[in-house]
Amino acid sequence: MVAEKIEDALRQYYCTEQYWKNDMLCFQYTDGVKAMWTMCEAYWLLIAISSYRRKESFQIWELKKTGPSSAVLTMKEDSDEPILVRQKIGYTDFPLDEIKLYLIDGVLILPSEY
């Protein structure tokens, strides 16, 4: 799928009908997050976020491409706060230049679902 089509599709999620759970993850996630990882083939991103098991009740996770096939994953407690987690991704075929996700009280959501 083209990045533009994925971004348009993800903007359509503003709430969720169901919270999803997988035993490999330490959080639940919404319909929008499920659609994102399906369209982007990026379940690895959820596993990476889960692997940190942070205790902050509000977390902003961002994946940004740093090159054609590399990226960096970061986490902050809020927009104006310092980065608490930074992981370089040496290779990725993630189709979007960047994605932002919120982890709020154990539920991972898209910003449009907030």
PAFI-763124 format. One line per field, with one value per residue: x negated, y, z negated of N, C-alpha, C in turn; residue in one letter. Coordinates in nm, 3 decimals. Example, Ala and Ser with C-alpha at 12.3 -4.5 7.8 and 13.67 -1.06 7.14 Angstrom:
BEGIN
nxx	c(-1.319, -1.285)
nyy	c(-0.569, -0.225)
nzz	c(-0.780, -0.708)
caxx	c(-1.230, -1.367)
cayy	c(-0.450, -0.106)
cazz	c(-0.780, -0.714)
cxx	c(-1.320, -1.290)
cyy	c(-0.330, 0.003)
czz	c(-0.780, -0.787)
type	c(a, s)
//
This chain:
BEGIN
nxx	c(-0.083, -0.048, -0.212, -0.063, 0.203, 0.222, 0.186, 0.416, 0.615, 0.565, 0.629, 0.900, 0.969, 1.106, 1.204, 1.250, 1.388, 1.326, 1.096, 0.783, 0.581, 0.274, 0.075, -0.198, -0.242, -0.259, -0.046, 0.283, 0.442, 0.587, 0.846, 0.750, 0.469, 0.432, 0.506, 0.303, 0.064, 0.123, 0.159, -0.092, -0.257, -0.386, -0.411, -0.627, -0.690, -0.507, -0.593, -0.850, -0.791, -0.653, -0.858, -1.004, -0.853, -0.768, -0.680, -0.541, -0.232, -0.134, -0.254, -0.439, -0.510, -0.728, -0.809, -1.050, -1.172, -1.514, -1.664, -1.660, -1.607, -1.632, -1.561, -1.447, -1.328, -1.149, -1.058, -0.864, -0.741, -0.568, -0.495, -0.673, -0.869, -1.182, -1.347, -1.302, -1.339, -1.530, -1.583, -1.776, -1.691, -1.824, -1.754, -1.459, -1.150, -0.938, -0.655, -0.580, -0.698, -0.700, -0.546, -0.323, -0.235, -0.027, -0.063, 0.147, 0.225, 0.192, 0.301, 0.249, 0.276, 0.378, 0.300, 0.530, 0.730, 0.736)
nyy	c(-0.119, 0.224, 0.491, 0.729, 0.643, 0.472, 0.653, 0.813, 0.620, 0.558, 0.798, 0.784, 0.656, 0.726, 0.640, 0.334, 0.010, -0.218, -0.353, -0.492, -0.776, -0.941, -1.210, -1.171, -0.906, -0.629, -0.464, -0.348, -0.287, -0.071, -0.069, 0.099, 0.088, -0.180, -0.188, -0.026, -0.179, -0.398, -0.296, -0.180, -0.389, -0.427, -0.553, -0.594, -0.344, -0.302, -0.504, -0.410, -0.171, -0.282, -0.427, -0.254, -0.197, 0.029, 0.242, 0.481, 0.654, 0.788, 0.784, 0.887, 0.751, 0.746, 0.666, 0.736, 0.771, 0.768, 0.742, 0.584, 0.317, 0.300, 0.384, 0.557, 0.487, 0.644, 0.748, 0.960, 1.127, 1.336, 1.590, 1.811, 1.709, 1.542, 1.289, 0.958, 0.698, 0.564, 0.405, 0.283, 0.174, -0.039, -0.151, -0.121, -0.174, -0.016, 0.153, 0.423, 0.760, 0.848, 0.767, 0.820, 0.712, 0.669, 0.553, 0.487, 0.440, 0.158, 0.103, 0.105, 0.351, 0.527, 0.872, 1.002, 0.864, 0.951)
nzz	c(0.000, 0.071, -0.099, -0.133, -0.105, -0.324, -0.537, -0.497, -0.544, -0.815, -0.940, -0.960, -1.189, -1.490, -1.724, -1.908, -1.858, -1.981, -2.215, -2.173, -2.256, -2.306, -2.406, -2.385, -2.424, -2.653, -2.680, -2.583, -2.263, -2.013, -1.753, -1.550, -1.584, -1.535, -1.266, -1.161, -1.211, -1.056, -0.790, -0.753, -0.796, -1.046, -1.303, -1.458, -1.557, -1.766, -1.936, -1.992, -2.135, -2.352, -2.469, -2.627, -2.854, -3.020, -3.301, -3.304, -3.295, -3.075, -2.755, -2.473, -2.176, -1.904, -1.575, -1.346, -1.021, -0.936, -0.721, -0.394, -0.465, -0.738, -1.083, -1.380, -1.700, -1.950, -2.286, -2.489, -2.784, -2.744, -2.497, -2.533, -2.693, -2.785, -2.582, -2.677, -2.595, -2.338, -2.042, -1.786, -1.465, -1.255, -1.007, -0.823, -0.655, -0.683, -0.569, -0.607, -0.661, -0.919, -1.234, -1.501, -1.822, -2.108, -2.434, -2.676, -3.001, -2.973, -2.721, -2.380, -2.135, -1.834, -1.761, -1.661, -1.785, -2.039)
caxx	c(0.000, -0.122, -0.211, 0.047, 0.327, 0.219, 0.211, 0.558, 0.694, 0.547, 0.698, 1.041, 0.989, 1.120, 1.242, 1.234, 1.501, 1.274, 0.958, 0.718, 0.476, 0.191, -0.008, -0.335, -0.247, -0.223, 0.061, 0.390, 0.435, 0.716, 0.870, 0.661, 0.333, 0.436, 0.506, 0.170, -0.038, 0.160, 0.128, -0.236, -0.328, -0.478, -0.385, -0.755, -0.688, -0.437, -0.682, -0.957, -0.734, -0.624, -0.982, -1.055, -0.770, -0.781, -0.572, -0.472, -0.092, -0.114, -0.378, -0.432, -0.607, -0.741, -0.904, -1.082, -1.276, -1.635, -1.722, -1.565, -1.570, -1.666, -1.468, -1.472, -1.209, -1.168, -0.944, -0.864, -0.619, -0.482, -0.560, -0.782, -0.956, -1.298, -1.334, -1.337, -1.380, -1.577, -1.635, -1.804, -1.646, -1.921, -1.686, -1.315, -1.078, -0.817, -0.618, -0.557, -0.817, -0.691, -0.419, -0.318, -0.139, -0.018, -0.036, 0.214, 0.277, 0.191, 0.368, 0.180, 0.374, 0.336, 0.336, 0.668, 0.822, 0.720)
cayy	c(0.000, 0.349, 0.561, 0.826, 0.568, 0.424, 0.769, 0.847, 0.517, 0.568, 0.918, 0.752, 0.598, 0.827, 0.567, 0.191, -0.075, -0.332, -0.349, -0.618, -0.820, -1.052, -1.250, -1.124, -0.763, -0.592, -0.366, -0.370, -0.190, -0.037, -0.104, 0.179, 0.033, -0.310, -0.156, 0.025, -0.283, -0.485, -0.228, -0.152, -0.513, -0.378, -0.605, -0.578, -0.216, -0.324, -0.584, -0.321, -0.085, -0.367, -0.477, -0.157, -0.208, 0.151, 0.257, 0.608, 0.629, 0.848, 0.775, 0.918, 0.672, 0.791, 0.600, 0.827, 0.724, 0.849, 0.714, 0.505, 0.191, 0.304, 0.465, 0.565, 0.477, 0.721, 0.762, 1.071, 1.132, 1.437, 1.656, 1.901, 1.637, 1.480, 1.151, 0.858, 0.576, 0.587, 0.282, 0.292, 0.060, -0.045, -0.178, -0.134, -0.144, 0.054, 0.235, 0.564, 0.833, 0.852, 0.733, 0.853, 0.632, 0.701, 0.442, 0.552, 0.345, 0.020, 0.087, 0.172, 0.411, 0.629, 1.006, 1.036, 0.792, 1.009)
cazz	c(0.000, 0.077, -0.227, -0.137, -0.127, -0.462, -0.623, -0.483, -0.613, -0.960, -0.988, -0.977, -1.322, -1.595, -1.845, -1.883, -1.896, -2.056, -2.260, -2.137, -2.348, -2.263, -2.520, -2.366, -2.453, -2.790, -2.671, -2.486, -2.154, -1.953, -1.613, -1.466, -1.594, -1.464, -1.122, -1.127, -1.199, -0.945, -0.664, -0.746, -0.828, -1.149, -1.438, -1.527, -1.627, -1.892, -2.020, -2.039, -2.239, -2.467, -2.530, -2.724, -2.976, -3.100, -3.400, -3.290, -3.255, -2.942, -2.678, -2.331, -2.101, -1.766, -1.485, -1.237, -0.930, -0.935, -0.590, -0.315, -0.529, -0.880, -1.160, -1.524, -1.783, -2.073, -2.377, -2.583, -2.866, -2.684, -2.385, -2.573, -2.786, -2.720, -2.534, -2.779, -2.524, -2.201, -1.982, -1.643, -1.387, -1.146, -0.882, -0.826, -0.532, -0.726, -0.453, -0.640, -0.708, -1.065, -1.299, -1.643, -1.897, -2.251, -2.526, -2.789, -3.100, -2.924, -2.592, -2.271, -2.045, -1.738, -1.810, -1.623, -1.875, -2.173)
cxx	c(-0.088, -0.105, -0.093, 0.180, 0.334, 0.250, 0.357, 0.646, 0.683, 0.616, 0.846, 1.072, 0.992, 1.173, 1.222, 1.359, 1.456, 1.131, 0.899, 0.607, 0.404, 0.097, -0.153, -0.352, -0.202, -0.113, 0.169, 0.372, 0.570, 0.727, 0.774, 0.518, 0.328, 0.433, 0.368, 0.071, -0.005, 0.120, -0.022, -0.322, -0.432, -0.443, -0.511, -0.760, -0.617, -0.523, -0.795, -0.908, -0.710, -0.750, -1.039, -0.978, -0.789, -0.660, -0.496, -0.330, -0.059, -0.248, -0.350, -0.546, -0.608, -0.846, -0.924, -1.193, -1.393, -1.710, -1.623, -1.521, -1.613, -1.571, -1.516, -1.337, -1.237, -1.041, -0.968, -0.738, -0.520, -0.562, -0.682, -0.879, -1.075, -1.269, -1.383, -1.385, -1.421, -1.638, -1.654, -1.759, -1.735, -1.860, -1.536, -1.258, -0.944, -0.779, -0.597, -0.686, -0.819, -0.552, -0.431, -0.208, -0.140, 0.009, 0.017, 0.274, 0.293, 0.265, 0.293, 0.282, 0.306, 0.372, 0.480, 0.772, 0.819, 0.836)
cyy	c(0.125, 0.423, 0.658, 0.757, 0.517, 0.538, 0.811, 0.748, 0.530, 0.691, 0.892, 0.693, 0.708, 0.768, 0.419, 0.118, -0.189, -0.305, -0.488, -0.648, -0.939, -1.083, -1.205, -0.977, -0.733, -0.486, -0.415, -0.268, -0.179, -0.088, -0.029, 0.127, -0.101, -0.287, -0.108, -0.088, -0.382, -0.422, -0.207, -0.277, -0.486, -0.425, -0.592, -0.448, -0.229, -0.405, -0.498, -0.230, -0.165, -0.410, -0.381, -0.158, -0.090, 0.167, 0.389, 0.583, 0.688, 0.849, 0.810, 0.844, 0.722, 0.708, 0.695, 0.767, 0.822, 0.831, 0.630, 0.376, 0.185, 0.399, 0.474, 0.563, 0.550, 0.720, 0.879, 1.060, 1.235, 1.511, 1.739, 1.837, 1.576, 1.336, 1.056, 0.727, 0.618, 0.458, 0.305, 0.161, 0.057, -0.072, -0.189, -0.107, -0.078, 0.155, 0.384, 0.630, 0.844, 0.810, 0.769, 0.769, 0.677, 0.572, 0.505, 0.447, 0.205, -0.005, 0.170, 0.220, 0.500, 0.766, 1.045, 0.967, 0.850, 1.098)
czz	c(0.000, -0.055, -0.240, -0.165, -0.270, -0.557, -0.618, -0.557, -0.764, -1.019, -1.015, -1.115, -1.427, -1.724, -1.814, -1.927, -1.986, -2.098, -2.237, -2.235, -2.286, -2.378, -2.506, -2.406, -2.594, -2.792, -2.577, -2.374, -2.086, -1.809, -1.520, -1.467, -1.521, -1.313, -1.078, -1.111, -1.089, -0.812, -0.645, -0.768, -0.937, -1.289, -1.523, -1.606, -1.762, -1.988, -2.076, -2.151, -2.367, -2.541, -2.634, -2.855, -3.072, -3.192, -3.388, -3.237, -3.118, -2.871, -2.532, -2.263, -1.957, -1.693, -1.369, -1.153, -0.935, -0.803, -0.512, -0.382, -0.675, -0.951, -1.305, -1.594, -1.913, -2.157, -2.471, -2.669, -2.814, -2.578, -2.423, -2.673, -2.712, -2.676, -2.642, -2.716, -2.383, -2.149, -1.833, -1.577, -1.262, -1.010, -0.907, -0.688, -0.565, -0.618, -0.480, -0.685, -0.859, -1.110, -1.446, -1.705, -2.042, -2.326, -2.654, -2.879, -3.044, -2.794, -2.487, -2.168, -1.942, -1.796, -1.776, -1.713, -2.017, -2.208)
type	c(m, v, a, e, k, i, e, d, a, l, r, q, y, y, c, t, e, q, y, w, k, n, d, m, l, c, f, q, y, t, d, g, v, k, a, m, w, t, m, c, e, a, y, w, l, l, i, a, i, s, s, y, r, r, k, e, s, f, q, i, w, e, l, k, k, t, g, p, s, s, a, v, l, t, m, k, e, d, s, d, e, p, i, l, v, r, q, k, i, g, y, t, d, f, p, l, d, e, i, k, l, y, l, i, d, g, v, l, i, l, p, s, e, y)
//
